[in-house]
Amino acid sequence: MEKFDIAIIGGGPAGIMAAIAASRTSDVILLEKNTSLGRKLLMTGGGRCNITNNKPIKQLLTFFNNKNFLKHSFYTFTNEDLFSLFDFDFIEEDDNRMFPETEKASDVLEALTEKLDNVAIRYGFDVEKITEGFVINDSIKADKIIIATGGMTYPQTGCNIKNYALTSQPLTDIKYGLSPLITIKDLSKIAGVTLYDVDVSYKKSKAKGNVLFSHVGLTGPGIINLSNEISESINYNLLENNPALEFEVSIDLCPDYTRENLQEKFAADFQIKGKAMLKNYLRQFLTNSFINFFLDEIDLDGDLQLSQINKKSKNRLIENLKRFPFAISDFNSALAKITIGGVDLDYVNPKTLESTLTPGLYFAGEVLNLHGPTGGYNLKIAFSTGYLAGLSAGEK
């Protein structure tokens, strides 16, 4: 039986960073079920790797529900610490998203794996069980273990819901996060159309951003970020069953106008431009390729002249411009980017990421009940918690 100071389960961003930190003081083995490390890292940012978000830490923490838990991780391993690991620069794009100047996630992964010279790596190693004394699969024994197995999205990267059963650590409900939504109505006619800078609402929750229509539903930043709040508000747990869903989201197609603004504008325009056809008039509010779909949905003839539209139809037009509804049947689980939920933070020490129930057992990354919006926030969690877990476990 092989023996190590520390065994790290999972070779994603959190596991790699934990191995880098721990190997400075300890004999470390990194166990990865795939034939290579960092598969999910290669997919981030459309293959460009949105490695982190560059907001100041105090501001950055406000984007997370569990900001007090994350505080020590973020201050222990800052963005400056992360950037120092690379011999190339990073560029900052909108909303403080950071990308390597090479725009290749593969360059980020290569630079990180080069720092694992002192780490034993076992590929194709699927951890089935951890028994007493930190014995893994009856073949490897460690003094300490760091679990960085990720969540349950993107199973092709090695994530699997069964990983949550490797320990008896208490878990919260497991749900889909940062997920596109599947609509009840077929949207093939407008697939590929984008609505820019619109407001998307679900009950009292709201998000602003672009919305993209696919053949099966809604996606884009406005939808993806709102999906977290939707998922958290619905009572389901993927450890037990898939959710049976049916809910509604609505899009404010004219966020720069209030209903009163539109009423005043329509009152004036419908008199002055009375001979204009409705479908042409709507071009100032809606993208061309969306207008016919919109009018069909609210049962208005686009060839009508403005002067022919009665008060009832005008009010219906305004109401739907401000609140255009879509009935949703499910999350698009195949494209969900993160997992909401995981190892219960009430039983993990935020200053070390060690279990308060099992000494010597640590957690890092998405396996913890930690998540953020899209834009580099979730990789920030992975790298900072990975480093803190590795640093803590490596202390003699």
Secondary structure, DSSP 8 states (H G I E B T S, - for coil): -EEEEEEEE--SHHHHHHHHHHTTTS-EEEEESSSSS-HHHHHGGGGT---EE-S-HHHHGGG-TTHHHHHHHHHHS-HHHHHTT-SS-EEEEGGGEEEETT--HHHHHHHHHGGGTTEEEEET-----EETTTEETTTEEEEEEEE----SS-GGGT--GGGGGGS---B---EEES--EEESS--GGGTT-EEEEEEEEETTEEEEEEEEE-SSEEESHHHHHHHHHHHHHS---TTT------EEEEEES-TTS-HHHHHHHHHHHHHHTTTSBHHHHGGGTS-HHHHHHHHHHTT--TTSBGGG--HHHHHHHHHHHH-EEEEEEEE-GGG--EEE--B-GGGB-TTT-BBSSSTTEEE-GGGBS----SSSHHHHHHHHHHHHHHHHHH--
